[in-house]
Amino acid sequence: MRLPLFKTKIERLNRKFNLLDPEEQKEYFQLKTGKEIEKLRDFFSKNTLVVYLLGKKNSGKGTYSKMFAEVIVPERIEHFSIGDMVRAVDREMRDERKREEFKNYLEKNYRGRLSLEEIFLALENRSTKTLLPTELILILFKREIEKREKKTIFIDGFPRELDQIGFSLFFRDLIGHREDQDLFILIDVPENVIDQRIKYRVVCPACQTSRNLKLLPTSKIGYDEEKKELAPYRVEGSGAGFYLICDNPNCKGEKMQRKEGDELGIEPIKERLEKDKTLIDHAFSLYGIPKIFLRNSIPIKEAKNFVDDYEITPEYVFQWDKAKKKVKVNQKPWIVLDDEGIESYSLLPQPVVVSLIKQMVDVLNL
Ligand SMILES: [Zn+2]
């Protein structure tokens, strides 16, 4: 699958934006797609949609949909993660009273291939490898939606299997969104980008904020002469390394850490990525349901015609200044090979969300 390139560049505009700055980000969106934002604000204040996010694991589904909601109208749009929902059910199962309520709900509402006993067993013995049956996912989903005020939902994690695509085409009826427009958002991110996102990912042990040593550092970088486990940014020929210090003021300088296994990158999830690809290809070829295409990468050769420099993800490089005892942070363009082996840049989330906003206006005929 090759998704079209999307132009977010404005010719002869010299203004540059620092997209990490919330104020500048606001101005950026206003300038690049202010007219469309107004149309969508008006639309979402009166209507709701059902949106399916389809992209490989770690492709940025949450980032894009949360940023979209933030820019348009946060209180009317919700990012709904099936994974989070299932984890919440796991917690319910450990609480005697909630477990009973849950069981009663299933007795009244569940129908499917497995008995309730088997369902409970599946829930209790669940590992990331065993998938819950589709009928159960659907009923859990319906239960969640019924509890909430009606909003636009961006569904993350469904459909996840080929057989679930068929369900998704009729799903809005099931959850009481019968009159709503539904649509697919297909996200294309090179596997090399996903690989680096995982390999350089670090998490704050206190607040769980996730950052990236190479692609999205915090404002303060630490340097340690001994720390050998900080391999990704070890200084050549020494055991020293750099680490990120959490920006959250409540964390009081917590060192961000890498999770075990992340150094393997996409290796452990190869099979999952392959499956996700089949799913996206399948959705791509469906008729009758509108589709929006989001593309994370752009071939270097095309970049200057389609995007502005500051819309490209930089790579951060750290250096230890011995004399001043300070970490120097430098940026350079980050070059990755896309899935076809073409040298490419990876876009920051903001230009991808600009393309989402513009395509949404088209799909909805606003
Ligand atoms: Zn923190």
Boltz pocket constraint, residues with backbone or C-beta under 6 A from the ligand:
constraints:
  - pocket:
      binder: B
      contacts: [[A, 204], [A, 205], [A, 206], [A, 207], [A, 208], [A, 209], [A, 246], [A, 247], [A, 248], [A, 251], [A, 254]]
      max_distance: 6.0
